[in-house]
Amino acid sequence: MMEETGAALAAETPGMTPARVAETILALAVPLLATIWILSLPQRIGLLIYPEQIVALMLGAALGVVYLRQMDKKSAMEKLRDHLLGAASVLLSLWIFLRFPTLTEGAHLHQTEALAIGVAIVLIVMDALRRVVGMTLVVIFGLIFLYALFGDWVPGALTGRPIPLGDLLRYLGTDSSATLGQTLQIAAFVVIIFVLFGGVLMSVGGGDFFTQLATRVSGNGPGNTAKVAVTASALFGSVSGSAVSNVMSTGIMTIPLMKRAGFTPAQAGGIEAVASTGGQLMPPIMGAAAFLMAEILQVPYREIALAALLPALLYYLSIYVQIDFISRRDRIGSLTDLARFPMATVLRRGWLPILAFAVLLACMFTFNMRPEVAAVWATGVMILVAMGAYAATSGRGGMTPRAVFEALVDTGRSTGDVLLITAAAGMIIGLLSITGLGFTLSMYLLDFGGKTMLGLLIITALVGIVLGLGLPTTGVYLLMASLAAPSLVELGIEPLAAHMFVFYFGILSMITPPIAMATFAAASIAGASQGRTDWEAFRFGWISYILPFLFIYKPALLLVGAPWEVAYVAVSSVVALVLVTGGLVGHALRPLSLPLRVVWTITGLATIAPLHTTELGYWLEGGIALLGLVLVVMAFAGPVLMKRTEAGR
């Protein structure tokens, strides 16, 4: 094992430079440190180590990776600068690791040292963050930092108490509720392990398994290539948790297929962008923000996953229905030359990914393990079985030690951005807490929303989308969970529904014009204009802008309530999305006339609307839902009966 790992390190790229070797070692350290902490190895051997010490090492390694990567594209001065910054990042993390137990309890006794750590960590994290995600989060941090210093200069309700610069920097550098706090720890000990799980899953054939499974599930009906894209992106996205990376990994295969079948480039790009974005909403893994939500709400992650299941299914069903109706309207047939193996063959070849998911779900839902512990077990079982299969088949299958090494290194490289973002978010959340600005802004948001639920929801949705234009989903959710979610809870909304609301609108920025990163990536692959692709993605994802409001008014959508309520909301939502989609597309199994399109659209929107909150209550809502169901049954039963009649003749 050691020989193979050493060979992998030496042969990873031709002519490995010292900087590349250092970057590889640092990337390798990130998932290894996470695994060591999750398995409680320090405690098992009697060491008293704080989680902040481990995340400090992981953050230092991530910073080193950011500074040392792509050295071949830098000038001599840039190389010197980044070598120094990378070394400083690692030394800073070691310094914090060694001194944190002393400084966390007695920073006031070591003020100069604590100040130096605070200055260093703020400057280095902000500089690296600027390189990774641009200036948006840096500017937000800077504004709140200035408020902490000069809050007494702000007029009106937002007037604050100024905090001395030295105290503020010491707090950011050494306090457990700031940079090294809960936000960074969740990313370090939960998100990274699931990224590793996904990487190993892809290495043992998960990609081929997902693709073939999607091909089988999607069938040979109209627009089958787009349906394959939706299914594959849902499966990939539930593991990757990143809309853009999902587009880039699956879109290079699915977008050309959709174009070949007859979809326009903009349609192909829009479908892929919406399907990939939904991966962050699809259990069992979802995106990083879902794990943060579980920790913030202090509930088991399985409750978050179960609550997200029905909305995610409705999200993807809406895309499926739109694809089917558009394909029938535009006469887009199915491609029959797609490689489709029998389901038994697909399941037999995908036995290892199936085993991994079985272990993961069993650990979380049967043995009630924490998500990160379950992921470690699932990853460990997958690696051991895959390496055993490699040995048993003489290299014809399974996973080599080098592949394991590469999966670990790739995890460290791909998660560095997440660690930086959550470290910066921890700084911002810490500043909001120490200044009281979080509470003040929540009250201000309540007043601005007119203290009405709908007004506050609309404002919160707009703020979430606007923030998402310049921030990744994780950063948006953390800010909205600190600023807006408390205001929603203050109005009597269930905390889970409030957090799911801001979670969704943080994600929707990926497909909302004008800066929609998922559609930008898809448009580049499709060769379509950004504007047209944005519009198509917005149209295909229409239901995702309505679902979050239903979380508030129809909590049964989150599986909260009696079984009959959940069943009613599920069925009525399906009826509504079919009616609205048919009305917008102008086609179901057959063309719809203009008057019928209007009736379908209005009835569909009325069916999904929370009319039970009116005086007539469920009688009105149930009656309209029944009318909608009749319209759907008539639309689908009519053509079937006509075909049978013609066949009988």
C-alpha positions as CSV (number, residue, x, y, z in Angstrom):
1,M,0.0,0.0,0.0
2,M,2.7,2.5,1.0
3,E,4.7,1.7,-2.2
4,E,1.7,2.2,-4.4
5,T,0.8,5.4,-2.7
6,G,4.3,6.7,-3.0
7,A,4.3,5.7,-6.7
8,A,1.0,7.5,-7.2
9,L,2.4,10.7,-5.6
10,A,5.6,10.6,-7.7
11,A,3.7,9.8,-11.0
12,E,0.7,12.0,-10.5
13,T,1.9,14.4,-13.2
14,P,5.1,14.3,-15.2
15,G,7.9,16.4,-13.7
16,M,6.3,17.0,-10.3
17,T,7.6,20.2,-8.8
18,P,8.2,20.7,-5.1
19,A,5.1,23.1,-5.0
20,R,3.0,20.4,-6.6
21,V,4.2,17.8,-4.2
22,A,3.4,20.1,-1.2
23,E,0.0,20.9,-2.7
24,T,-0.7,17.2,-3.1
25,I,0.3,16.4,0.5
26,L,-1.8,19.3,1.9
27,A,-4.8,18.2,-0.2
28,L,-4.4,14.6,1.1
29,A,-4.3,15.9,4.7
30,V,-7.8,17.5,4.5
31,P,-9.9,14.3,4.2
32,L,-7.5,12.3,6.4
33,L,-7.8,14.8,9.3
34,A,-11.6,14.8,8.9
35,T,-11.7,11.1,9.1
36,I,-9.4,11.0,12.1
37,W,-11.7,13.3,14.0
38,I,-14.9,11.7,13.0
39,L,-13.6,8.3,14.2
40,S,-12.5,9.9,17.5
41,L,-9.0,8.6,17.2
42,P,-7.4,11.3,19.3
43,Q,-9.8,10.6,22.2
44,R,-9.3,6.8,21.8
45,I,-5.6,7.2,22.6
46,G,-6.2,9.6,25.4
47,L,-5.4,12.9,23.7
48,L,-7.4,16.0,24.7
49,I,-7.8,17.9,21.4
50,Y,-10.4,20.6,20.6
51,P,-12.3,20.4,17.3
52,E,-11.1,23.9,16.6
53,Q,-7.5,22.6,16.5
54,I,-8.3,20.1,13.8
55,V,-10.3,22.6,11.7
56,A,-7.4,25.0,12.0
57,L,-5.1,22.4,10.5
58,M,-7.6,21.7,7.8
59,L,-8.1,25.4,7.0
60,G,-4.4,25.9,6.8
61,A,-4.1,22.9,4.4
62,A,-6.9,24.3,2.2
63,L,-5.3,27.7,2.1
64,G,-2.0,26.1,1.1
65,V,-3.8,24.2,-1.7
66,V,-5.4,27.4,-3.0
67,Y,-2.0,29.3,-3.0
68,L,0.1,26.4,-4.5
69,R,-2.1,25.2,-7.3
70,Q,-1.6,26.1,-10.9
71,M,1.9,27.4,-10.3
72,D,2.8,26.8,-14.0
73,K,0.5,29.6,-15.0
74,K,2.1,32.2,-12.7
75,S,4.9,34.7,-13.2
76,A,8.1,34.5,-11.1
77,M,6.9,37.2,-8.7
78,E,3.5,35.6,-8.3
79,K,5.1,32.2,-7.6
80,L,7.3,33.8,-4.9
81,R,4.3,35.6,-3.4
82,D,2.1,32.5,-3.3
83,H,4.9,30.2,-2.0
84,L,5.3,32.6,0.9
85,L,1.5,32.8,1.5
86,G,1.1,29.1,1.3
87,A,3.9,28.5,3.8
88,A,2.4,31.2,6.1
89,S,-1.0,29.5,6.0
90,V,0.4,26.2,7.1
91,L,2.6,27.8,9.8
92,L,-0.4,29.8,11.0
93,S,-2.5,26.7,11.3
94,L,0.2,24.9,13.2
95,W,0.5,27.9,15.5
96,I,-3.2,27.9,16.3
97,F,-3.2,24.1,16.7
98,L,-0.5,24.3,19.4
99,R,-1.7,27.4,21.2
100,F,-5.5,27.2,20.9
101,P,-6.1,25.5,24.3
102,T,-4.3,28.3,26.0
103,L,-5.6,31.2,24.0
104,T,-9.3,30.2,24.0
105,E,-9.4,30.5,27.7
106,G,-6.8,33.2,28.3
107,A,-6.6,35.4,25.2
108,H,-6.7,38.4,27.6
109,L,-3.5,37.2,29.1
110,H,-1.8,36.9,25.7
111,Q,-3.2,39.9,24.0
112,T,-0.3,40.5,21.5
113,E,-0.2,36.8,20.4
114,A,-4.0,36.6,20.0
115,L,-4.0,39.9,18.1
116,A,-1.3,38.6,15.7
117,I,-3.3,35.4,15.0
118,G,-6.4,37.5,14.4
119,V,-4.7,39.8,11.9
120,A,-3.1,36.9,10.1
121,I,-6.2,34.8,9.8
122,V,-8.4,37.6,8.6
123,L,-5.9,38.8,6.0
124,I,-5.0,35.4,4.6
125,V,-8.6,34.1,4.5
126,M,-9.9,37.2,2.8
127,D,-7.1,37.2,0.2
128,A,-7.7,33.5,-0.6
129,L,-11.4,34.0,-0.7
130,R,-11.1,36.8,-3.2
131,R,-9.2,34.4,-5.5
132,V,-11.8,31.6,-5.1
133,V,-15.2,33.3,-5.3
134,G,-14.6,36.9,-6.1
135,M,-15.1,40.1,-4.0
136,T,-18.8,39.7,-3.0
137,L,-18.3,37.9,0.3
138,V,-15.1,40.0,1.0
139,V,-17.2,43.2,0.6
140,I,-20.0,41.9,2.9
141,F,-17.4,41.0,5.6
142,G,-15.8,44.4,5.2
143,L,-19.0,46.3,5.7
144,I,-20.0,44.3,8.8
145,F,-16.5,44.7,10.1
146,L,-16.7,48.4,9.7
147,Y,-20.1,48.4,11.4
148,A,-18.5,46.6,14.4
149,L,-15.9,49.3,14.6
150,F,-18.1,52.4,14.0
151,G,-21.6,51.2,14.8
152,D,-22.3,54.3,16.8
153,W,-22.0,56.4,13.6
154,V,-25.0,54.6,12.0
155,P,-28.2,56.5,12.5
156,G,-31.6,55.2,13.5
157,A,-32.6,51.7,14.6
158,L,-29.3,50.2,13.3
159,T,-27.1,52.2,15.7
160,G,-24.7,49.9,17.4
161,R,-22.0,49.8,20.1
162,P,-18.4,50.2,18.7
163,I,-15.9,47.5,19.5
164,P,-12.2,48.3,19.7
165,L,-10.2,47.0,16.7
166,G,-7.8,44.9,18.8
167,D,-10.7,43.1,20.6
168,L,-12.4,42.5,17.4
169,L,-9.4,40.9,15.7
170,R,-8.6,38.7,18.8
171,Y,-12.2,37.5,18.8
172,L,-12.1,36.5,15.1
173,G,-8.8,34.7,15.6
174,T,-9.3,32.8,18.8
175,D,-13.0,32.6,19.7
176,S,-14.9,29.4,19.2
177,S,-18.0,31.2,17.9
178,A,-16.1,33.0,15.0
179,T,-13.7,31.7,12.3
180,L,-13.1,28.3,13.8
181,G,-16.6,27.8,15.0
182,Q,-19.6,25.7,14.1
183,T,-19.9,26.7,10.5
184,L,-16.3,25.7,9.6
185,Q,-16.6,22.6,11.7
186,I,-19.7,21.3,9.8
187,A,-17.9,21.8,6.5
188,A,-14.8,20.1,7.7
189,F,-16.3,17.2,9.5
190,V,-19.5,16.5,7.4
191,V,-19.3,18.0,3.9
192,I,-15.8,16.8,3.2
193,I,-16.6,13.3,4.1
194,F,-19.6,13.2,1.8
195,V,-17.5,14.7,-1.0
196,L,-15.0,11.8,-0.4
197,F,-17.9,9.4,-0.5
198,G,-19.0,10.8,-3.8
199,G,-15.5,10.7,-5.2
200,V,-14.9,7.1,-4.3
201,L,-18.4,6.2,-5.6
202,M,-17.5,7.6,-9.0
203,S,-14.2,5.7,-8.9
204,V,-15.9,2.4,-8.5
205,G,-18.3,2.8,-11.4
206,G,-21.0,5.1,-9.9
207,G,-21.0,7.3,-13.0
208,D,-21.7,4.5,-15.4
209,F,-24.3,3.0,-13.0
210,F,-26.1,6.3,-12.7
211,T,-26.1,6.8,-16.5
212,Q,-27.3,3.3,-17.3
213,L,-30.0,3.5,-14.6
214,A,-31.1,6.8,-16.0
215,T,-31.3,5.4,-19.5
216,R,-33.5,2.5,-18.2
217,V,-35.8,4.6,-16.1
218,S,-36.3,7.2,-18.8
219,G,-37.5,4.7,-21.4
220,N,-38.0,5.3,-25.1
221,G,-40.8,7.8,-25.0
222,P,-40.8,11.3,-26.6
223,G,-37.8,13.4,-25.5
224,N,-36.1,10.4,-23.9
225,T,-32.7,12.0,-24.2
226,A,-33.8,15.0,-22.0
227,K,-35.4,12.6,-19.5
228,V,-32.1,10.7,-19.3
229,A,-30.4,14.0,-18.6
230,V,-32.8,14.9,-15.8
231,T,-32.5,11.5,-14.2
232,A,-28.7,11.3,-14.5
233,S,-28.3,14.9,-13.2
234,A,-30.6,14.1,-10.2
235,L,-28.5,11.1,-9.3
236,F,-25.1,12.8,-9.9
237,G,-26.3,16.0,-8.1
238,S,-27.5,14.2,-5.0
239,V,-23.9,13.0,-4.6
240,S,-21.9,16.0,-5.8
241,G,-24.1,18.7,-4.2
242,S,-22.8,21.4,-6.7
243,A,-24.9,22.6,-9.5
244,V,-22.1,23.9,-11.7
245,S,-19.8,20.9,-11.3
246,N,-22.9,18.7,-12.0
247,V,-23.5,20.6,-15.3
248,M,-19.9,20.2,-16.3
249,S,-19.8,16.5,-15.5
250,T,-23.1,15.3,-17.0
251,G,-23.8,18.1,-19.4
252,I,-20.9,17.3,-21.8
253,M,-22.7,14.0,-22.4
254,T,-26.4,14.9,-22.2
255,I,-26.6,18.3,-23.9
256,P,-25.2,17.0,-27.3
257,L,-27.7,14.1,-27.1
258,M,-30.6,16.5,-26.5
259,K,-29.6,18.7,-29.4
260,R,-29.3,15.6,-31.7
261,A,-32.8,14.6,-30.7
262,G,-34.2,17.9,-31.7
263,F,-34.2,20.2,-28.7
264,T,-32.8,23.7,-29.4
265,P,-29.4,24.5,-27.8
266,A,-31.1,26.9,-25.4
267,Q,-33.6,24.2,-24.3
268,A,-30.9,21.6,-23.9
269,G,-28.8,24.0,-21.8
270,G,-31.8,25.1,-19.7
271,I,-32.9,21.5,-19.0
272,E,-29.5,20.5,-17.9
273,A,-29.0,23.6,-15.7
274,V,-32.4,23.0,-13.9
275,A,-31.8,19.3,-13.5
276,S,-28.3,19.8,-12.1
277,T,-29.4,22.5,-9.7
278,G,-32.1,20.2,-8.3
279,G,-29.4,17.8,-7.2
280,Q,-28.8,20.0,-4.1
281,L,-32.4,19.4,-3.2
282,M,-32.5,15.6,-3.7
283,P,-32.0,13.3,-0.8
284,P,-30.2,11.3,0.5
285,I,-27.1,13.5,0.4
286,M,-28.2,16.9,-1.0
287,G,-25.8,19.9,-0.8
288,A,-23.5,21.2,1.9
289,A,-26.2,23.7,3.1
290,A,-28.5,20.8,4.1
291,F,-26.0,19.6,6.7
292,L,-25.5,23.1,8.0
293,M,-29.3,23.3,8.4
294,A,-29.4,20.1,10.5
295,E,-26.7,21.5,12.8
296,I,-28.3,25.0,13.1
297,L,-31.8,23.5,13.8
298,Q,-30.2,20.8,16.1
299,V,-32.2,18.0,14.4
300,P,-30.9,14.7,12.9
301,Y,-30.0,15.1,9.3
302,R,-32.4,12.3,8.4
303,E,-35.3,14.7,9.3
304,I,-34.0,17.2,6.8
305,A,-33.6,14.6,4.1
306,L,-37.1,13.2,4.7
307,A,-38.6,16.7,4.7
308,A,-36.9,17.5,1.4
309,L,-38.0,14.3,-0.3
310,L,-41.5,15.2,-1.6
311,P,-40.6,18.8,-2.8
312,A,-37.6,17.3,-4.7
313,L,-39.8,14.7,-6.3
314,L,-42.3,17.4,-7.4
315,Y,-39.4,19.5,-8.7
316,Y,-38.2,16.7,-11.0
317,L,-41.7,15.5,-11.9
318,S,-42.4,19.1,-13.1
319,I,-39.3,19.0,-15.4
320,Y,-40.3,15.5,-16.7
321,V,-43.9,16.6,-17.5
322,Q,-42.6,19.7,-19.4
323,I,-40.2,17.7,-21.4
324,D,-42.9,15.2,-22.3
325,F,-45.4,17.9,-23.4
326,I,-42.9,19.9,-25.3
327,S,-41.6,16.8,-27.1
328,R,-45.1,15.9,-28.1
329,R,-45.9,19.5,-29.2
330,D,-42.6,19.9,-31.2
331,R,-42.6,16.2,-32.4
332,I,-39.3,15.5,-30.8
333,G,-39.0,11.7,-30.9
334,S,-36.8,9.4,-29.0
335,L,-33.3,8.3,-29.9
336,T,-33.2,4.6,-30.2
337,D,-29.5,4.2,-30.5
338,L,-28.8,4.9,-26.8
339,A,-27.0,2.0,-25.2
340,R,-29.6,0.4,-23.0
341,F,-28.8,-2.7,-21.0
342,P,-31.4,-4.8,-19.3
343,M,-32.2,-3.7,-15.8
344,A,-30.8,-6.9,-14.3
345,T,-27.5,-6.2,-16.1
346,V,-27.5,-2.6,-14.8
347,L,-28.1,-3.7,-11.2
348,R,-25.5,-6.5,-11.5
349,R,-22.8,-4.2,-12.8
350,G,-23.7,-1.5,-10.3
351,W,-23.6,-3.8,-7.2
352,L,-20.8,-1.8,-5.6
353,P,-22.6,1.6,-5.7
354,I,-25.8,-0.1,-4.6
355,L,-23.9,-1.6,-1.6
356,A,-22.4,1.8,-0.7
357,F,-25.8,3.5,-0.7
358,A,-27.3,0.6,1.3
359,V,-24.6,0.9,4.0
360,L,-25.0,4.7,4.1
361,L,-28.8,4.6,4.4
362,A,-28.8,1.7,6.9
363,C,-26.3,3.5,9.1
364,M,-28.3,6.8,9.1
365,F,-31.8,5.5,9.3
366,T,-31.5,2.1,11.0
367,F,-28.6,2.5,13.3
368,N,-29.2,6.3,13.9
369,M,-25.6,7.2,13.2
370,R,-24.6,10.8,12.6
371,P,-24.4,11.5,8.8
372,E,-20.6,11.9,8.8
373,V,-20.1,8.7,10.7
374,A,-22.4,6.8,8.3
375,A,-20.5,8.3,5.4
376,V,-17.2,7.1,6.8
377,W,-18.5,3.6,7.3
378,A,-20.0,3.6,3.7
379,T,-16.8,4.9,2.2
380,G,-14.7,2.4,4.2
381,V,-16.8,-0.5,3.2
382,M,-16.7,0.6,-0.4
383,I,-12.9,1.0,-0.5
384,L,-12.3,-2.4,1.2
385,V,-14.7,-4.3,-1.0
386,A,-13.4,-2.6,-4.1
387,M,-9.8,-3.3,-3.3
388,G,-10.7,-6.9,-2.5
389,A,-12.5,-7.1,-5.9
390,Y,-9.4,-5.7,-7.6
391,A,-7.2,-8.4,-5.9
392,A,-9.7,-11.2,-6.6
393,T,-10.1,-10.3,-10.3
394,S,-6.4,-9.7,-11.0
395,G,-7.0,-6.0,-11.8
396,R,-10.1,-6.5,-14.0
397,G,-12.4,-4.7,-11.6
398,G,-12.5,-2.9,-8.3
399,M,-10.2,-0.1,-7.1
400,T,-6.5,0.1,-6.8
401,P,-4.6,1.7,-3.8
402,R,-3.5,4.4,-6.2
403,A,-7.2,5.2,-7.1
404,V,-7.9,5.5,-3.4
405,F,-5.0,7.9,-3.0
406,E,-6.3,10.0,-6.0
407,A,-9.8,10.1,-4.6
408,L,-8.4,11.4,-1.3
409,V,-6.3,14.1,-3.0
410,D,-9.1,15.1,-5.3
411,T,-11.4,15.6,-2.3
412,G,-8.9,17.8,-0.6
413,R,-8.5,19.9,-3.8
414,S,-12.2,20.2,-4.5
415,T,-13.2,21.1,-1.0
416,G,-10.7,23.9,-0.3
417,D,-13.2,26.5,-1.6
418,V,-15.9,25.2,0.8
419,L,-13.6,25.5,3.8
420,L,-12.7,29.1,2.8
421,I,-16.3,30.1,2.3
422,T,-17.5,28.6,5.6
423,A,-14.5,30.2,7.4
424,A,-15.5,33.6,6.1
425,A,-19.1,32.9,6.9
426,G,-18.1,32.0,10.4
427,M,-16.4,35.4,10.7
428,I,-19.5,37.1,9.4
429,I,-21.8,35.2,11.7
430,G,-19.5,35.9,14.6
431,L,-19.6,39.6,13.9
432,L,-23.4,39.6,13.6
433,S,-23.5,37.9,17.0
434,I,-21.0,40.1,18.9
435,T,-22.5,43.3,17.5
436,G,-26.1,42.3,17.8
437,L,-26.5,43.3,14.2
438,G,-28.2,39.9,13.3
439,F,-31.0,40.6,15.8
440,T,-31.3,44.2,14.7
441,L,-31.5,43.3,11.0
442,S,-34.1,40.7,11.7
443,M,-36.3,43.2,13.5
444,Y,-35.7,45.7,10.7
445,L,-36.7,43.1,8.1
446,L,-39.9,42.4,10.0
447,D,-40.7,46.1,10.0
448,F,-39.8,46.5,6.3
449,G,-42.0,43.5,5.4
450,G,-45.0,45.2,7.1
451,K,-45.2,42.5,9.7
452,T,-47.3,40.4,7.3
453,M,-46.2,36.9,6.5
454,L,-46.5,37.2,2.7
455,G,-44.7,40.5,2.6
456,L,-41.8,39.2,4.6
457,L,-41.7,36.0,2.5
458,I,-41.5,38.0,-0.7
459,I,-38.7,40.3,0.6
460,T,-36.8,37.3,2.0
461,A,-37.1,35.5,-1.4
462,L,-35.8,38.5,-3.3
463,V,-32.9,39.0,-0.8
464,G,-31.9,35.3,-1.1
465,I,-31.9,35.5,-4.9
466,V,-29.9,38.7,-5.0
467,L,-27.3,37.4,-2.5
468,G,-27.1,34.3,-4.6
469,L,-26.1,36.3,-7.7
470,G,-22.6,36.7,-6.2
471,L,-22.3,33.9,-3.6
472,P,-22.4,30.1,-3.6
473,T,-25.3,28.3,-2.1
474,T,-23.6,27.6,1.2
475,G,-22.7,31.2,1.8
476,V,-26.2,32.4,0.9
477,Y,-27.9,29.9,3.2
478,L,-25.6,30.8,6.1
479,L,-26.3,34.5,5.8
480,M,-30.0,34.1,5.3
481,A,-30.2,31.6,8.2
482,S,-28.7,34.3,10.4
483,L,-30.6,37.3,9.1
484,A,-33.9,36.3,7.6
485,A,-34.9,32.9,9.1
486,P,-35.2,34.3,12.7
487,S,-37.7,36.9,11.4
488,L,-39.8,34.2,9.8
489,V,-39.8,32.2,13.0
490,E,-40.8,35.3,14.9
491,L,-44.0,35.4,12.8
492,G,-44.9,31.9,14.0
493,I,-43.5,29.9,11.1
494,E,-42.1,26.5,11.9
495,P,-38.2,26.7,12.0
496,L,-37.8,23.8,9.6
497,A,-40.2,25.5,7.1
498,A,-38.4,28.8,7.5
499,H,-35.0,27.4,6.9
500,M,-36.1,25.3,3.9
501,F,-37.6,28.5,2.5
502,V,-34.3,30.4,2.6
503,F,-32.4,27.2,1.5
504,Y,-34.4,27.0,-1.7
505,F,-34.1,30.6,-2.6
506,G,-30.4,30.5,-2.0
507,I,-30.2,27.7,-4.6
508,L,-32.5,29.3,-7.1
509,S,-29.9,32.0,-7.9
510,M,-28.2,29.3,-10.0
511,I,-31.0,29.4,-12.6
512,T,-32.3,33.0,-12.1
513,P,-31.2,35.7,-14.6
514,P,-29.1,37.7,-15.0
515,I,-26.2,35.9,-13.3
516,A,-27.1,32.3,-13.3
517,M,-24.0,30.2,-12.9
518,A,-25.5,26.9,-13.7
519,T,-27.1,28.2,-16.9
520,F,-23.9,30.0,-17.8
521,A,-22.0,26.6,-17.7
522,A,-24.7,24.9,-19.6
523,A,-24.9,27.6,-22.3
524,S,-21.2,27.3,-22.9
525,I,-21.5,23.6,-23.5
526,A,-24.7,23.9,-25.6
527,G,-23.3,26.8,-27.7
528,A,-26.4,28.8,-27.0
529,S,-26.8,32.4,-26.0
530,Q,-26.8,33.2,-22.3
531,G,-30.1,35.1,-22.4
532,R,-32.0,32.4,-24.2
533,T,-30.6,29.7,-21.9
534,D,-31.5,31.7,-18.8
535,W,-35.1,32.1,-20.0
536,E,-35.4,28.3,-20.7
537,A,-34.0,27.4,-17.3
538,F,-36.3,29.9,-15.6
539,R,-39.3,28.4,-17.5
540,F,-38.4,24.8,-16.8
541,G,-37.8,25.6,-13.1
542,W,-41.0,27.5,-12.6
543,I,-42.3,25.3,-9.8
544,S,-39.2,25.8,-7.7
545,Y,-40.3,29.5,-7.2
546,I,-43.6,28.4,-5.8
547,L,-42.6,25.4,-3.7
548,P,-40.9,27.4,-0.9
549,F,-44.1,29.4,-0.3
550,L,-46.0,26.2,0.0
551,F,-43.6,25.1,2.8
552,I,-45.0,27.9,4.8
553,Y,-48.7,27.6,3.9
554,K,-48.8,23.8,3.4
555,P,-46.3,22.3,5.8
556,A,-47.6,18.8,4.9
557,L,-45.3,19.2,1.8
558,L,-42.4,18.8,4.3
559,L,-44.2,15.7,5.7
560,V,-45.4,17.7,8.7
561,G,-48.9,16.7,9.6
562,A,-51.3,13.8,9.4
563,P,-50.9,11.2,6.7
564,W,-54.1,12.3,5.0
565,E,-52.8,15.8,4.8
566,V,-49.5,14.7,3.3
567,A,-51.4,12.5,0.7
568,Y,-53.7,15.3,-0.2
569,V,-50.9,17.9,-0.7
570,A,-48.9,15.4,-2.7
571,V,-51.8,14.5,-5.1
572,S,-53.1,18.0,-5.5
573,S,-49.5,19.3,-6.2
574,V,-49.1,16.7,-8.9
575,V,-52.5,17.7,-10.4
576,A,-51.5,21.4,-10.2
577,L,-48.1,21.0,-11.9
578,V,-49.6,19.0,-14.8
579,L,-52.3,21.6,-15.3
580,V,-50.0,24.6,-15.2
581,T,-47.4,22.9,-17.4
582,G,-50.0,22.0,-20.0
583,G,-51.4,25.5,-19.9
584,L,-48.0,27.1,-20.4
585,V,-46.8,24.6,-23.1
586,G,-50.2,24.5,-24.9
587,H,-50.0,20.7,-25.2
588,A,-50.6,17.6,-23.2
589,L,-51.2,14.3,-25.0
590,R,-52.8,16.5,-27.7
591,P,-52.9,20.2,-28.5
592,L,-54.8,22.5,-26.1
593,S,-56.9,25.3,-27.5
594,L,-56.3,28.8,-26.1
595,P,-59.5,28.9,-23.9
596,L,-58.5,25.4,-22.5
597,R,-55.0,26.6,-21.8
598,V,-56.4,29.5,-19.8
599,V,-58.7,27.2,-17.8
600,W,-55.8,24.7,-17.2
601,T,-53.4,27.4,-16.0
602,I,-55.9,29.1,-13.7
603,T,-57.2,25.9,-12.3
604,G,-53.7,24.6,-11.7
605,L,-52.6,27.7,-9.8
606,A,-55.8,27.7,-7.8
607,T,-55.3,24.0,-6.9
608,I,-51.8,24.7,-5.6
609,A,-52.8,27.9,-3.8
610,P,-53.4,27.8,0.0
611,L,-57.1,28.5,-0.3
612,H,-57.7,26.6,2.9
613,T,-56.6,29.7,4.7
614,T,-59.8,31.5,3.5
615,E,-63.2,31.5,5.2
616,L,-64.4,28.5,3.1
617,G,-61.3,26.5,4.1
618,Y,-60.7,23.1,2.7
619,W,-64.1,23.0,1.1
620,L,-63.1,25.6,-1.5
621,E,-59.6,24.2,-1.9
622,G,-60.8,20.6,-2.1
623,G,-63.5,21.5,-4.7
624,I,-61.0,23.2,-7.0
625,A,-58.5,20.3,-6.5
626,L,-61.2,17.9,-7.5
627,L,-62.0,19.9,-10.6
628,G,-58.4,19.9,-11.5
629,L,-58.2,16.2,-11.1
630,V,-61.2,15.7,-13.4
631,L,-59.5,17.9,-16.1
632,V,-56.4,15.8,-15.9
633,V,-58.2,12.5,-16.0
634,M,-60.3,13.7,-19.0
635,A,-57.2,14.9,-20.8
636,F,-55.3,11.7,-20.4
637,A,-58.2,9.2,-20.6
638,G,-59.7,10.7,-23.8
639,P,-56.8,9.9,-26.2
640,V,-56.4,6.4,-24.6
641,L,-60.2,5.6,-25.1
642,M,-60.0,7.0,-28.7
643,K,-57.1,4.7,-29.5
644,R,-58.8,1.7,-28.1
645,T,-62.0,2.5,-30.1
646,E,-60.0,2.8,-33.3
647,A,-58.2,-0.4,-32.6
648,G,-61.6,-2.1,-32.0
649,R,-62.8,-1.0,-35.4
